[in-house]
Amino acid sequence: QVQLVESGGGLVQPGGSLTLSCKVSGTIFRLYDMGWYHQAPAKQRELVAAITSGGTTNYADSVKGRFTISRDNAENTVYLQMNSLKPEDTAVYYCNAHYSRYTDFWGQGTQVTVSS
């Protein structure tokens, strides 16, 4: 059974930093493209950052220069380092593991709130 467990969310002041982690079990992590998405209330889920199995990264324009996605295949974990956080970054952040149309998995989400 494939499981994705996110951690690291919380409350942070504007300008602060958080690091999210997503640990994957039950599958061969290194084969998967990994992504972080966020979903604010009453809005659609959106891609924040992604990293392929080969290590290529891409970011939403809104987070370029502030967020960094990375992966540790030895630890079966993907990270999202978030710096210079803004109130508009407030959302539930979800981890996604994608290998094919039929092997696509989501974590349960972790809340990030940016507020003074």
N, C-alpha and C positions, 0 to 999 in steps of 0.2 A: 504494500500500500504506500503510495507516494504521499509524503507530508511536507508542507512548507510551513515553517514556524517563524513569524516575524517578531522582532523585539527592538527596543530602543526608542520607541515613541515617548511623547510626554509634552509637558508645557515648557516653553522657552520664550524668553523676551525677544523682541525684534532685534536683529543684528547678531543673535546667538547662533549656536551650532548644535546639531544632533547627528548621531550616526545610527542608522538603521541597519539591522542584520536580518538575514533570512537564511535559516539552516534547512537544507533539503535532505530528506531521507527516503529510502525505498526505491531509489533508481540510480542510474549512472549520471551523476551531476555534471560531469565534464562534457557530456554530449549536448547539454541543453543550452539554448539561448535564454538569458535571464533578463527580466525587466522589473522596474519599479513603476507603479501607476499610483495616481492619487484620485480621490473622489471627494469633492466638497459637497455639502448639503444641497440637494436639488440640482446637482450638476452631473454630467456624465463622467464616467471614469476616463482618465487621460493618461497617456504615457508620459512619464517624467524622464526616465533614463533607461537605456538598455545596453547589454553587453552580450556579444555573441559567444559561442563556444570557443571561437578562436581569439577572443579578446578585443574585438572591435567594438567601440562604444559610440553611442549617439544620445543626444539630449534634446529635450524640449527647449525652444528658444528662451522661455521664461526662466530657465534654471542654468543656462550656459554660463560658465565662469563662477558659479556658486556651488553647484553640486558635483560630486564625483562618484561614479559607480565603479566598483571593483569586485573581483571574485577570487576566492581561494579554493581551488579544486581539491586540495588536500583536506580541507575542512568542510567541503560541501556547502559553502556559505557564500552568499553575495551580500555586498555592503552598499549603503548609500550614505556618503558623507555629505551633510548639508550645512553650508556656511552662509553667513549673512542672511539669515532667515527673515522673511517678511510676513506680515499678517495674511497676505493672500496665499501663502504656502500652507495655511491651515487646511487640513483634510485628513481623511483616512488613507493611509499608504498601504498598498497591496503589493506583494511579491508575486511574480509570474514566472513559471518555468515552461518553456515551449520547445518541443522537439519536432512535432508534426501536428497536422490537423487533429489527430486523434490522441495525441499525448501533449496535453496542455493543462497545466495545473495552477491553482491559486492558493495563496495563504489566506488566513482569516482577517488580516488587516491590523494595523496599529495606528492609533490616533496621534497626530501631530497638531499641536495648538501653539500658534505664535501670537502672543499677546502680552501687553504690559500690565 
